[in-house]
Amino acid sequence: MGVFDLTGRKALVTGGARGLGAGMAEALARAGAAVMIGDLLEEQGRRTAASIAESGATTGFVTLDVTDDDSWATAVAATISEFGGFDLLVNNAGVEISSLIVDLDPKEVRSMLDVNVLGTGLGLKHAFRAMRPDGPAGTGGAVVNVSSVAATIAFPGIAGYSATKSAVDRLTRVAAMESGKLGYGVRVNCVYPGLVATEMGLRLAQDMATLGLWPSPEAAVGDVIGLTPLGRLGEVADMADAVVFQASDAARFVTGAGLPVDGGMGT
Ligand SMILES: NC(=O)c1ccc[n+]([C@@H]2O[C@H](COP(=O)([O-])OP(=O)(O)OC[C@H]3O[C@@H](n4cnc5c(N)ncnc54)[C@H](O)[C@@H]3O)[C@@H](O)[C@H]2O)c1
């Protein structure tokens, strides 16, 4: 496996109970990392962790609300005590609520800002505190943030979501700069996934029809594929493998970077 090998690494994947996060957790475990899943969905999160462990990997689950500072402190402490360290964070938890701009609902936008922007920011805060040389884990590491193709293109019906994912992109770059300048030893990168048929992705396609932007969810998906040079939707494994790359020594001189994993849609 060489430079992609994550043996000995200790990871926390937020929103890892299902969807892309579950696939990322599985791929990190397959590459050799011990993986803690942090999510609000306790039952599903425990099930996912147990199913990954069947292959012999070390996994765990911790209840985590990424919008809550204390919850982060607890989750990071649990990761360190269970695995004996913490050197890899995947800030994957996210929410998407579609709306036309003329119908923006402050409560919905605030909830996306809370989870997608504040949640990612708090994750960086707690990862830095734990991983930097004077932290309780203390060996540096890597953070991978999950942005979206929505941060790189204009797509109707997702203005609030796009704004929050653009913020994730900027958080990534500032965090990489601070970590480098202050000697934390933590690389910070992000991925911009294209549309994947998870619960979120399928609902988004449905919303495009409900908002009257496309005649049907299938028509919306067809147009997304039409805008994609590689001619298909993304798959969970496409995103998971990109995260393994950014987490691994193969990306040892990569920080402050965003990697489109969108079949070229954002080109
Ligand atoms: N599916 C796509 O097409 C797509 C495309 C681009 C980017 N993304 C991004 O990828 C990430 C994962 O998306 P997905 O498609 O797997 O979505 P999903 O809705 O299937 O899963 C999201 C997970 O995040 C968890 N979560 C939500 N709020 C949380 C909170 N406050 N604290 C902890 N966990 C919380 C949920 O419980 C769930 O397990 C998100 O950040 C999303 O914005 C998805």
Ligand as a Chemical Component Dictionary entry (heavy atoms), coordinates in Angstrom:
data_LIG
# 
_chem_comp.id                   LIG 
_chem_comp.type                 NON-POLYMER 
_chem_comp.pdbx_formal_charge   0 
_chem_comp.three_letter_code    LIG 
# 
loop_
_chem_comp_atom.comp_id 
_chem_comp_atom.atom_id 
_chem_comp_atom.alt_atom_id 
_chem_comp_atom.type_symbol 
_chem_comp_atom.charge 
_chem_comp_atom.model_Cartn_x 
_chem_comp_atom.model_Cartn_y 
_chem_comp_atom.model_Cartn_z 
_chem_comp_atom.pdbx_ordinal 
LIG N1  N1  N 0  -24.325 13.651 -1.300 1  
LIG C1  C1  C 0  -23.877 14.603 -2.089 2  
LIG O1  O1  O 0  -24.253 14.688 -3.265 3  
LIG C2  C2  C 0  -22.857 15.589 -1.575 4  
LIG C3  C3  C 0  -22.204 16.391 -2.522 5  
LIG C4  C4  C 0  -21.263 17.318 -2.087 6  
LIG C5  C5  C 0  -20.969 17.421 -0.744 7  
LIG N2  N2  N 1  -21.626 16.631 0.151  8  
LIG C6  C6  C 0  -21.260 16.787 1.567  9  
LIG O2  O2  O 0  -20.807 15.531 2.066  10 
LIG C7  C7  C 0  -21.111 15.421 3.449  11 
LIG C8  C8  C 0  -21.869 14.137 3.687  12 
LIG O3  O3  O 0  -23.065 14.167 2.927  13 
LIG P1  P1  P 0  -24.037 12.909 2.749  14 
LIG O4  O4  O 0  -24.529 12.968 1.351  15 
LIG O5  O5  O -1 -23.379 11.693 3.256  16 
LIG O6  O6  O 0  -25.244 13.378 3.698  17 
LIG P2  P2  P 0  -26.176 12.531 4.686  18 
LIG O7  O7  O 0  -27.303 13.434 5.026  19 
LIG O8  O8  O 0  -26.479 11.204 4.107  20 
LIG O9  O9  O 0  -25.238 12.323 5.975  21 
LIG C9  C9  C 0  -24.860 13.406 6.779  22 
LIG C10 C10 C 0  -24.437 12.870 8.131  23 
LIG O10 O10 O 0  -24.087 14.012 8.944  24 
LIG C11 C11 C 0  -24.684 13.846 10.220 25 
LIG N3  N3  N 0  -24.901 15.140 10.890 26 
LIG C12 C12 C 0  -25.752 16.132 10.514 27 
LIG N4  N4  N 0  -25.729 17.126 11.414 28 
LIG C13 C13 C 0  -24.839 16.755 12.372 29 
LIG C14 C14 C 0  -24.376 17.363 13.574 30 
LIG N5  N5  N 0  -24.834 18.560 13.996 31 
LIG N6  N6  N 0  -23.437 16.715 14.306 32 
LIG C15 C15 C 0  -22.979 15.501 13.920 33 
LIG N7  N7  N 0  -23.392 14.868 12.804 34 
LIG C16 C16 C 0  -24.322 15.486 12.048 35 
LIG C17 C17 C 0  -26.008 13.127 9.919  36 
LIG O11 O11 O 0  -26.569 12.550 11.082 37 
LIG C18 C18 C 0  -25.573 12.131 8.858  38 
LIG O12 O12 O 0  -25.087 10.946 9.419  39 
LIG C19 C19 C 0  -21.878 16.683 3.825  40 
LIG O13 O13 O 0  -21.010 17.636 4.365  41 
LIG C20 C20 C 0  -22.405 17.157 2.473  42 
LIG O14 O14 O 0  -22.686 18.531 2.486  43 
LIG C21 C21 C 0  -22.553 15.707 -0.231 44 
# 
loop_
_chem_comp_bond.comp_id 
_chem_comp_bond.atom_id_1 
_chem_comp_bond.atom_id_2 
_chem_comp_bond.value_order 
_chem_comp_bond.pdbx_ordinal 
LIG N1  C1  SING 1  
LIG C1  O1  DOUB 2  
LIG C1  C2  SING 3  
LIG C2  C3  SING 4  
LIG C2  C21 DOUB 5  
LIG C3  C4  DOUB 6  
LIG C4  C5  SING 7  
LIG C5  N2  DOUB 8  
LIG N2  C6  SING 9  
LIG N2  C21 SING 10 
LIG C6  O2  SING 11 
LIG C6  C20 SING 12 
LIG O2  C7  SING 13 
LIG C7  C8  SING 14 
LIG C7  C19 SING 15 
LIG C8  O3  SING 16 
LIG O3  P1  SING 17 
LIG P1  O4  DOUB 18 
LIG P1  O5  SING 19 
LIG P1  O6  SING 20 
LIG O6  P2  SING 21 
LIG P2  O7  DOUB 22 
LIG P2  O8  SING 23 
LIG P2  O9  SING 24 
LIG O9  C9  SING 25 
LIG C9  C10 SING 26 
LIG C10 O10 SING 27 
LIG C10 C18 SING 28 
LIG O10 C11 SING 29 
LIG C11 N3  SING 30 
LIG C11 C17 SING 31 
LIG N3  C12 SING 32 
LIG N3  C16 SING 33 
LIG C12 N4  DOUB 34 
LIG N4  C13 SING 35 
LIG C13 C14 SING 36 
LIG C13 C16 DOUB 37 
LIG C14 N5  SING 38 
LIG C14 N6  DOUB 39 
LIG N6  C15 SING 40 
LIG C15 N7  DOUB 41 
LIG N7  C16 SING 42 
LIG C17 O11 SING 43 
LIG C17 C18 SING 44 
LIG C18 O12 SING 45 
LIG C19 O13 SING 46 
LIG C19 C20 SING 47 
LIG C20 O14 SING 48 
# 
